[in-house]
Amino acid sequence: TGEQLALTQMGGQPPKFGKQLASSDKSIRDDAVKAVTRYLRQAHSLTELELSKVWKALFYCMWHSDKRPVQADLAERLSALVHALPAEKRPLFTRVFWRTMAREWHGIDRLRLDKFYMLMRLALRHSLRALCADALDEQSATAFAALLQDGLFASGAPRGVQLFGLDQYLTALRGELPADAEPAVWMALLEPPLLLLGAVADPHVLQRGTEQLLNPLIEAGAEGEAGEEGEAGAGNGEGGEGAPLPRLLCELSERLFDLAADPRTAEANRQALYGLQRRAEQRTEQSGASAARLAEEDAPRPRQGAGKAVGRGEKSR
């Protein structure tokens, strides 16, 4: 069985799970998934090549699953494998997963698309959950975003993968990020889809990103709420509150302007990005926020006596 295979090879070369994971027998596949889980828990020296082989086998394990409840259970178990890995290997797991999906995407037939969409949705949620389990700050968010920029939101990724990411990303962020996540964290995580929307040549991808990601964020700013309840049973117990507005909306407006003005931005996308920036700026003004006002709020306030002295000095000048 897959269990015996892992036990006999754990101490030597990486075990070969492919045959067991791709078996038409569900019990053999289940044993193999358990064996993979045990193997990954001890995989401190796992290489990208080794993990690529594991994920290719896991891909075909999902391929052979049938019936909706079986597929849902397997998708949850496979996407949750990121938590089994040592912390230092979790980014590699995320990178290899999205590269695997991009590589195999065009071979997925129409009848199997739904179960792979389910796997991708859960993998995105679990990878964000793993990110939030550690100290979440701008640096860790930027490192995570680089993985998505290289995979889910890569300019060369299949269009179906890009569209999936633009459809699901905001929901995943709302559901998994803690309520007190800093605007800098949000902006770091929004950078990969923003860069994609600046570079993509496909107007359908630009439209989807506008409708599913940027418009909801901008409109939420007008209402003073960035988020909504996450999916039932999902989230880290702290998410679902949404992004910290109005500061996020102000920073988003500035980033959209910079992206639209960037000479590397596709000319066909420039006007669309400028239009989104103007709307974001309008919503920022409606919320009573502005870059100058937020900077003023962040500035340290002088003591009362010192403040009066400064005031008099300024007046005398």
Wavefront OBJ file of the C-alpha trace (Angstrom):
o trace
v 0.000 0.000 0.000
v 0.988 3.675 -0.121
v 1.478 3.553 3.666
v 3.958 0.697 3.454
v 5.788 2.423 0.609
v 6.340 5.589 2.645
v 7.464 3.660 5.729
v 10.043 1.648 3.819
v 11.511 4.565 1.872
v 11.223 7.438 4.340
v 14.835 7.221 5.429
v 16.347 7.019 1.933
v 15.387 8.427 -1.434
v 12.076 10.309 -1.721
v 9.326 7.707 -2.029
v 7.502 7.287 -5.324
v 3.800 7.846 -4.768
v 2.685 8.208 -8.383
v 1.346 4.724 -9.039
v -0.617 4.555 -5.786
v -2.016 8.092 -6.034
v -3.171 7.518 -9.611
v -4.806 4.176 -8.790
v -8.413 3.626 -9.816
v -8.956 2.059 -6.360
v -10.062 4.739 -3.879
v -8.710 2.879 -0.849
v -5.234 2.716 -2.402
v -5.394 6.436 -3.224
v -6.487 7.251 0.329
v -3.610 5.264 1.819
v -1.199 7.026 -0.516
v -2.464 10.498 0.515
v -1.922 9.564 4.175
v 1.592 8.399 3.311
v 2.309 11.671 1.469
v 1.139 13.612 4.521
v 3.537 11.740 6.800
v 6.363 12.145 4.310
v 5.846 15.922 4.004
v 5.869 16.408 7.787
v 9.514 15.301 7.812
v 10.559 16.810 4.475
v 12.973 19.472 5.723
v 15.322 18.924 2.775
v 12.621 18.628 0.106
v 13.702 20.090 -3.236
v 11.536 21.803 -5.827
v 12.055 18.917 -8.246
v 10.967 16.362 -5.639
v 7.896 18.385 -4.695
v 7.041 18.830 -8.387
v 6.942 15.050 -8.741
v 4.743 14.760 -5.661
v 2.323 17.404 -6.960
v 2.115 15.797 -10.378
v 1.082 12.561 -8.662
v -1.424 14.455 -6.477
v -2.837 16.107 -9.599
v -3.648 12.715 -11.084
v -5.016 11.539 -7.768
v -7.560 14.360 -8.098
v -8.032 13.479 -11.766
v -9.194 9.941 -10.932
v -11.564 10.949 -8.123
v -15.254 10.763 -8.909
v -18.530 11.677 -7.203
v -18.882 15.120 -5.702
v -18.482 14.231 -1.980
v -15.313 12.228 -2.701
v -13.898 15.077 -4.792
v -14.710 17.678 -2.129
v -13.051 15.612 0.606
v -9.965 14.962 -1.494
v -9.642 18.608 -2.562
v -9.711 19.644 1.095
v -7.098 17.048 2.068
v -4.736 17.895 -0.783
v -4.946 21.670 -0.305
v -4.445 21.278 3.461
v -1.133 19.476 2.887
v 0.532 22.900 3.053
v 0.062 22.792 6.838
v 1.820 19.413 7.070
v 5.061 20.784 5.682
v 7.766 22.365 7.827
v 7.171 26.127 7.867
v 10.210 26.886 5.712
v 8.897 24.638 2.915
v 5.352 26.017 2.724
v 6.212 28.740 0.177
v 7.728 26.070 -2.063
v 4.516 24.049 -1.797
v 2.481 27.058 -2.983
v 4.846 27.848 -5.849
v 4.910 24.263 -7.111
v 1.139 23.890 -6.855
v 0.414 26.867 -9.122
v 3.137 25.877 -11.559
v 1.625 22.397 -11.720
v -1.832 23.795 -12.430
v -0.478 26.084 -15.146
v 1.446 23.228 -16.766
v -1.441 20.763 -16.707
v -4.283 23.222 -17.354
v -4.804 22.708 -21.069
v -5.065 18.953 -20.584
v -8.057 19.222 -18.229
v -11.250 18.311 -20.065
v -14.541 20.115 -19.547
v -16.027 17.384 -17.345
v -13.149 17.629 -14.854
v -12.899 21.424 -14.643
v -15.224 21.834 -11.661
v -13.245 19.591 -9.338
v -9.988 21.322 -10.243
v -11.601 24.727 -9.676
v -12.583 23.421 -6.242
v -9.017 22.252 -5.574
v -7.595 25.618 -6.656
v -10.062 27.559 -4.533
v -9.229 25.540 -1.434
v -5.482 25.637 -2.136
v -5.624 29.432 -2.317
v -7.533 29.631 0.972
v -5.219 27.213 2.774
v -2.069 28.936 1.536
v -3.379 32.262 2.827
v -4.310 30.586 6.097
v -0.762 29.264 6.424
v 0.567 32.765 5.730
v -1.618 34.236 8.483
v -0.655 31.514 10.949
v 2.792 33.085 11.282
v 3.632 36.715 11.967
v 1.762 38.505 9.178
v 3.459 41.709 8.086
v 4.318 43.558 4.891
v 7.502 41.549 4.381
v 5.827 38.137 4.638
v 2.912 39.330 2.494
v 5.328 40.567 -0.177
v 7.127 37.216 -0.221
v 3.803 35.380 -0.564
v 2.685 37.749 -3.316
v 5.840 36.936 -5.277
v 4.757 33.284 -5.349
v 1.386 34.232 -6.841
v 2.975 36.620 -9.316
v 5.048 33.697 -10.546
v 2.061 31.338 -10.747
v -1.591 32.230 -10.330
v -1.185 35.777 -11.699
v 1.769 35.188 -14.023
v 1.445 37.003 -17.329
v 2.158 33.723 -19.108
v -0.306 31.632 -17.082
v -3.252 30.073 -18.957
v -6.168 32.465 -19.250
v -8.415 30.090 -17.302
v -6.017 30.188 -14.355
v -5.797 33.986 -14.483
v -9.580 34.357 -14.646
v -10.001 31.988 -11.733
v -7.550 34.049 -9.671
v -9.313 37.323 -10.433
v -12.704 35.759 -9.630
v -11.680 34.235 -6.299
v -8.895 36.367 -4.873
v -10.874 39.079 -3.109
v -13.188 36.509 -1.525
v -10.166 34.558 -0.291
v -8.501 37.670 1.137
v -11.684 38.732 2.895
v -12.157 35.291 4.333
v -8.611 34.613 5.530
v -6.898 37.876 6.465
v -7.354 38.981 10.060
v -9.515 42.017 10.678
v -6.519 44.036 11.869
v -4.354 43.353 8.811
v -2.494 46.530 7.904
v -3.175 48.369 4.621
v 0.448 47.655 3.662
v -0.300 43.930 3.895
v -3.367 44.306 1.688
v -1.466 46.338 -0.878
v 1.387 43.822 -0.979
v -1.093 41.018 -1.636
v -2.968 43.050 -4.261
v 0.220 43.766 -6.220
v 0.267 40.539 -8.343
v -3.210 40.982 -9.870
v -2.571 44.709 -10.331
v 0.600 43.968 -12.291
v -1.269 41.400 -14.362
v -3.970 43.933 -15.222
v -1.294 46.383 -16.316
v 0.448 43.916 -18.613
v -2.237 41.564 -19.924
v -3.145 41.799 -23.594
v -6.456 39.958 -23.230
v -9.335 42.450 -22.760
v -11.461 39.754 -21.105
v -8.891 39.339 -18.333
v -8.770 43.110 -17.789
v -12.567 43.250 -17.663
v -12.770 40.362 -15.184
v -10.211 41.962 -12.910
v -12.122 45.216 -13.018
v -15.468 43.607 -12.260
v -14.441 41.012 -9.697
v -11.540 42.674 -7.867
v -11.151 46.415 -8.291
v -14.758 47.583 -8.604
v -15.839 45.755 -5.413
v -12.917 47.270 -3.484
v -13.622 50.773 -4.777
v -17.361 50.580 -4.192
v -16.795 49.166 -0.732
v -14.807 52.291 0.021
v -17.844 54.442 -0.705
v -19.834 52.404 1.806
v -17.070 52.373 4.393
v -16.867 48.575 4.363
v -14.244 46.565 2.512
v -15.434 43.085 3.365
v -18.367 40.864 3.878
v -18.935 37.607 5.667
v -16.623 34.821 4.522
v -17.868 31.454 3.337
v -19.526 29.307 5.953
v -17.001 27.287 7.866
v -14.059 29.066 6.224
v -11.644 31.641 7.474
v -9.201 31.775 10.310
v -11.641 32.952 12.925
v -10.417 36.512 12.560
v -11.180 37.254 8.921
v -14.408 38.389 7.326
v -14.146 41.979 8.507
v -12.634 43.195 5.262
v -9.905 45.631 4.367
v -8.962 48.637 6.515
v -10.604 51.586 4.785
v -10.348 54.447 3.960
v -6.560 54.194 4.105
v -6.507 51.192 1.757
v -8.642 53.017 -0.788
v -6.277 55.976 -0.699
v -3.250 53.735 -1.250
v -5.054 51.796 -3.985
v -5.827 55.047 -5.789
v -2.162 56.064 -5.686
v -1.003 52.636 -6.885
v -3.464 52.643 -9.781
v -2.182 56.043 -10.870
v 1.440 54.849 -10.760
v 0.562 51.698 -12.671
v -1.353 53.610 -15.355
v 1.555 56.059 -15.741
v 4.166 53.300 -15.951
v 5.593 53.129 -19.491
v 5.613 49.325 -19.221
v 1.813 49.240 -18.881
v 0.033 48.070 -22.025
v -1.341 51.084 -23.869
v -4.771 49.487 -24.266
v -5.004 49.096 -20.478
v -3.790 52.552 -19.538
v -7.075 54.412 -19.923
v -8.989 51.727 -18.055
v -6.567 51.996 -15.136
v -6.769 55.800 -15.143
v -10.556 55.512 -15.054
v -10.384 53.171 -12.076
v -7.941 55.511 -10.357
v -10.281 58.482 -10.786
v -13.165 56.510 -9.308
v -11.026 55.391 -6.385
v -9.934 58.981 -5.810
v -13.541 60.161 -5.839
v -14.523 57.506 -3.317
v -11.572 58.530 -1.158
v -12.773 62.141 -1.168
v -16.338 61.056 -0.402
v -15.103 59.118 2.612
v -13.398 62.257 3.890
v -9.934 60.783 3.453
v -7.016 61.992 1.404
v -3.324 61.289 1.300
v -2.612 64.617 3.007
v -5.179 64.060 5.731
v -4.008 60.519 6.448
v -0.407 61.715 6.600
v -1.488 64.412 9.039
v -3.224 61.809 11.198
v -0.067 59.671 11.224
v 2.186 62.541 12.251
v 3.131 62.616 15.942
v 1.185 65.268 17.816
v 3.221 67.775 19.857
v 2.513 68.373 23.509
v 0.041 71.131 24.176
v 2.633 73.705 25.251
v 4.963 72.909 22.416
v 2.110 73.112 19.964
v 1.243 76.656 21.044
v 4.864 77.755 20.761
v 5.102 76.425 17.235
v 1.901 78.145 16.322
v 3.154 81.498 17.499
v 6.453 81.022 15.702
v 4.738 80.218 12.448
v 2.472 83.227 12.775
v 5.383 85.571 13.454
v 7.164 84.372 10.304
l 1 2 3 4 5 6 7 8 9 10 11 12 13 14 15 16 17 18 19 20 21 22 23 24 25 26 27 28 29 30 31 32 33 34 35 36 37 38 39 40 41 42 43 44 45 46 47 48 49 50 51 52 53 54 55 56 57 58 59 60 61 62 63 64 65 66 67 68 69 70 71 72 73 74 75 76 77 78 79 80 81 82 83 84 85 86 87 88 89 90 91 92 93 94 95 96 97 98 99 100 101 102 103 104 105 106 107 108 109 110 111 112 113 114 115 116 117 118 119 120 121 122 123 124 125 126 127 128 129 130 131 132 133 134 135 136 137 138 139 140 141 142 143 144 145 146 147 148 149 150 151 152 153 154 155 156 157 158 159 160 161 162 163 164 165 166 167 168 169 170 171 172 173 174 175 176 177 178 179 180 181 182 183 184 185 186 187 188 189 190 191 192 193 194 195 196 197 198 199 200 201 202 203 204 205 206 207 208 209 210 211 212 213 214 215 216 217 218 219 220 221 222 223 224 225 226 227 228 229 230 231 232 233 234 235 236 237 238 239 240 241 242 243 244 245 246 247 248 249 250 251 252 253 254 255 256 257 258 259 260 261 262 263 264 265 266 267 268 269 270 271 272 273 274 275 276 277 278 279 280 281 282 283 284 285 286 287 288 289 290 291 292 293 294 295 296 297 298 299 300 301 302 303 304 305 306 307 308 309 310 311 312 313 314 315 316 317
